[in-house]
Amino acid sequence: MKIKKLIAAIGLGACLLMTGCGSTAQSSSSASGNSSSASTSDGGAVQKIKDAGVLKVGVKVDVPKYGYKKPDSGEIEGFEIDLAKQVAKKILGDESKVELQGVTAKTRGPLLDNGEIDMVAATFTITEERKKSYNFSDSYFTDGVGLLVKKDAGYSCLKDLDGKTIGVAQSSTTKKALEEEATKQGIKLKFSELASYPEIKSALDSKRVDCFAVDASILNGYVDDSSVILDDRYNPQEYGIASKLDNKDLAEVINGVVNDMKSSGQMDELIQKWGIK
């Protein structure tokens, strides 16, 4: 009798233990579900932008026609500024709700990484390596590396610059593109990496570098009576708007805006408006 009671007690305890385990698992699952639901209800990056009431965008401030800060008024204007405004209009219903922050090729990535800006529209070329770190929209412009030289230097092609110093922007893809082309042509180039385009132009004018190299459409904003852009173009690359890899909802909105502008003809109108070529 005592043995029967003991067996019954053990069986009851085992049942309770199993029930308890099942209940705990269900609670954990429910908690996980609630957590996931809470995360979803936050709405991601787009909702955060709506809550903030402003879209923060990294743009160039030293590239005429793309993103340029006017010395007299401090206003930043250009093709990519207009693009940023269209994204702000899509998310916030008002193109004026955009906060622009000047970036360079070296700073745009870190500022995006640390969350100081929501996206980058700053002549950011799309590469497979960069796509491992950022979401990129479809291309809105394609350009190749050009060479700006002094007219009196007598250079007519890259081969003429064998052994010469090329001024390029820090952290840009220009150096790699020209290194690859130099190898193909059997010449050697030296490079001076500087922080901004005005610095490179100044170095060219003072003959500290023999050539200013960057995407040709950017060079169009720096050519003057004493300089000339050579005819050849190297390593054509596409520009895209970049956002953080985790912010897929924002990337979808950005890409939608870019493609809508392309299909409607608005993108071509902006390119013509700013004289980009």
C-alpha positions as a printed Julia matrix, in Angstrom:
277×3 Matrix{Float64}:
  0.0    0.0     0.0
  2.76   2.36    0.97
  4.64   1.41   -2.19
  1.55   2.15   -4.33
  1.17   5.56   -2.68
  4.86   6.31   -3.26
  4.63   5.39   -6.97
  1.52   7.54   -7.32
  3.27  10.47   -5.67
  6.28  10.15   -7.95
  4.01  10.0   -11.01
  2.12  13.09   -9.89
  5.37  14.97   -9.33
  6.64  14.01  -12.76
  3.42  15.26  -14.35
  3.64  18.54  -12.49
  7.28  18.92  -13.5
  6.46  18.28  -17.16
  3.54  20.69  -17.01
  5.76  23.28  -15.39
  8.39  22.87  -18.11
  5.75  23.18  -20.79
  4.39  26.32  -19.17
  7.87  27.84  -18.93
  8.59  27.14  -22.59
  5.26  28.68  -23.58
  5.97  31.75  -21.47
  9.4   32.12  -23.06
  7.9   31.77  -26.51
  5.24  34.32  -25.63
  7.85  36.73  -24.27
  9.9   36.29  -27.41
  6.82  36.94  -29.49
  6.02  40.05  -27.49
  9.59  41.27  -27.91
  9.42  40.67  -31.65
  6.06  42.4   -31.8
  7.41  45.37  -29.87
 10.37  45.59  -32.23
  8.05  45.47  -35.23
  5.79  48.12  -33.75
  8.78  50.45  -33.49
  8.59  50.66  -37.28
 12.34  50.56  -37.82
 14.4   53.36  -39.34
 11.55  54.98  -41.25
  9.42  55.31  -38.12
 12.35  56.8   -36.21
 12.75  59.41  -38.93
  9.03  60.19  -38.72
  9.26  60.47  -34.94
 12.24  62.82  -35.25
 10.45  64.88  -37.9
 13.6   65.26  -39.98
 15.72  63.21  -42.41
 19.45  63.56  -41.73
 21.52  63.29  -44.88
 25.26  63.29  -45.52
 26.09  65.33  -48.63
 29.1   66.83  -50.32
 29.63  70.54  -49.76
 32.65  70.98  -52.03
 31.36  69.53  -55.29
 29.72  72.14  -57.53
 26.5   70.86  -59.13
 26.23  67.84  -56.79
 26.47  69.36  -53.32
 28.02  72.77  -52.78
 27.92  75.2   -49.88
 27.57  78.74  -51.2
 30.17  80.96  -49.49
 27.93  84.01  -49.36
 24.78  82.46  -47.87
 25.95  79.13  -46.44
 23.15  77.42  -48.38
 23.92  73.93  -49.66
 22.59  73.23  -53.14
 22.98  70.71  -55.92
 21.67  67.63  -57.69
 22.08  65.29  -54.7
 20.49  67.84  -52.4
 17.39  67.7   -54.6
 17.48  63.9   -54.4
 17.61  64.05  -50.61
 14.64  66.39  -50.56
 12.58  63.93  -52.59
 13.27  61.17  -50.06
 12.27  63.53  -47.23
  9.07  64.36  -49.09
  8.25  60.66  -49.46
  8.81  59.87  -45.76
  7.71  63.1   -44.09
  5.47  64.69  -46.71
  7.65  67.81  -46.82
 10.89  68.19  -48.77
 12.09  70.93  -46.44
 12.3   68.5   -43.51
 15.85  67.52  -44.33
 18.98  68.2   -42.29
 22.14  68.31  -44.38
 25.56  67.45  -43.01
 28.74  67.92  -45.01
 30.75  64.75  -45.57
 33.88  63.69  -47.43
 34.83  60.36  -48.96
 36.6   59.58  -45.69
 33.87  60.64  -43.22
 30.62  59.58  -44.9
 30.91  55.91  -43.88
 31.73  56.49  -40.19
 28.95  59.09  -39.83
 26.46  56.6   -41.25
 27.82  53.82  -39.05
 27.43  55.78  -35.81
 23.9   56.94  -36.62
 24.61  60.67  -36.95
 23.01  60.57  -40.39
 20.24  58.41  -41.88
 21.57  58.19  -45.41
 24.34  59.39  -47.7
 23.83  61.08  -51.07
 27.39  62.16  -51.78
 28.81  60.86  -55.07
 29.06  57.46  -53.34
 30.11  54.87  -55.92
 28.55  51.42  -55.62
 31.07  48.59  -55.27
 30.7   44.96  -54.24
 32.97  45.61  -51.25
 30.88  48.55  -50.04
 27.66  46.56  -50.46
 28.91  44.3   -47.68
 28.66  47.27  -45.29
 25.8   49.39  -46.64
 22.51  49.22  -48.51
 22.73  51.05  -51.83
 19.89  52.26  -53.99
 19.88  51.52  -57.68
 22.19  53.81  -59.62
 21.11  57.38  -60.36
 24.22  58.36  -62.37
 27.2   56.61  -63.97
 30.59  58.28  -64.28
 34.22  57.42  -64.98
 37.45  58.74  -63.5
 38.77  61.81  -65.31
 42.07  63.68  -65.22
 42.38  67.44  -64.72
 45.78  68.91  -65.62
 47.29  72.33  -66.22
 47.13  73.4   -69.85
 50.76  74.44  -69.94
 51.93  71.01  -68.7
 51.39  69.48  -72.12
 49.77  66.23  -70.93
 47.29  64.6   -73.29
 46.74  61.14  -71.79
 47.46  59.0   -68.72
 50.65  57.63  -70.27
 52.1   61.15  -70.27
 51.8   61.1   -66.46
 54.23  58.18  -66.06
 56.19  58.8   -62.83
 54.08  61.85  -61.95
 52.04  62.57  -58.81
 48.26  62.28  -58.93
 46.11  64.08  -56.37
 43.16  61.98  -55.16
 40.64  62.14  -52.31
 41.22  60.07  -49.2
 39.2   56.81  -49.03
 37.94  57.18  -52.61
 38.03  54.5   -55.29
 40.02  56.74  -57.65
 43.47  55.59  -56.59
 42.68  51.91  -57.09
 41.1   52.59  -60.49
 44.16  54.45  -61.74
 46.58  51.92  -60.27
 44.83  49.19  -62.26
 44.86  51.28  -65.43
 48.54  52.19  -64.94
 49.4   48.5   -64.67
 47.58  47.82  -67.95
 49.51  50.62  -69.65
 52.85  49.64  -68.12
 53.43  52.93  -66.3
 53.95  53.96  -62.69
 52.07  56.65  -60.82
 52.6   58.31  -57.45
 49.67  59.47  -55.37
 48.98  62.25  -52.9
 45.8   61.6   -50.89
 44.14  64.77  -49.64
 41.05  65.41  -47.52
 38.96  67.5   -49.92
 38.6   68.44  -53.57
 39.5   72.11  -53.01
 42.74  70.93  -51.41
 43.55  68.79  -54.45
 42.79  71.68  -56.82
 45.01  73.96  -54.74
 47.78  71.35  -54.88
 47.42  71.24  -58.68
 47.56  75.03  -58.96
 50.68  75.17  -56.77
 52.24  72.27  -58.72
 52.46  69.99  -55.68
 50.61  67.43  -57.78
 50.66  67.02  -61.55
 47.06  65.93  -61.94
 43.73  66.12  -60.1
 41.87  62.82  -60.54
 38.27  62.09  -59.61
 35.01  61.32  -61.42
 34.8   63.49  -64.52
 31.48  65.12  -63.66
 33.01  66.32  -60.39
 36.02  67.75  -62.24
 33.63  69.86  -64.33
 33.08  71.98  -61.23
 36.82  72.66  -60.87
 38.03  73.26  -64.42
 39.13  76.86  -65.12
 40.97  78.84  -67.79
 44.34  77.4   -66.73
 43.3   73.75  -66.69
 41.79  71.11  -68.93
 40.05  67.75  -68.46
 41.65  65.07  -70.63
 39.4   63.07  -72.94
 39.9   59.56  -71.55
 37.68  58.04  -68.82
 38.56  55.11  -66.6
 36.63  52.55  -64.57
 33.02  53.75  -65.02
 31.13  53.44  -61.73
 27.59  54.03  -60.56
 26.43  56.43  -57.84
 23.85  55.28  -55.31
 22.26  56.51  -52.07
 23.63  54.57  -49.1
 21.98  53.64  -45.81
 22.87  51.3   -42.93
 22.75  47.62  -43.77
 20.22  46.88  -41.0
 17.8   49.61  -42.12
 16.16  47.62  -44.9
 12.85  49.48  -44.59
 14.58  52.79  -45.25
 16.57  51.3   -48.13
 13.32  50.17  -49.78
 11.82  53.65  -49.53
 14.97  55.27  -50.91
 15.16  52.84  -53.81
 11.5   53.42  -54.58
 12.07  57.16  -54.78
 15.11  56.75  -57.06
 13.3   54.4   -59.44
 10.13  56.51  -59.48
 12.23  59.55  -60.41
 13.97  57.6   -63.17
 10.77  56.2   -64.67
  8.95  59.55  -64.53
 11.8   61.46  -66.18
 12.34  63.59  -63.08
 15.88  62.24  -62.65
 16.88  63.31  -66.16
 15.32  66.72  -65.54
 17.46  67.2   -62.43
 20.6   66.08  -64.25
 19.89  68.65  -66.95
 18.97  71.3   -64.39
 22.37  71.02  -62.72
 24.32  70.58  -65.96
 25.83  67.27  -64.92
 27.72  65.47  -67.68
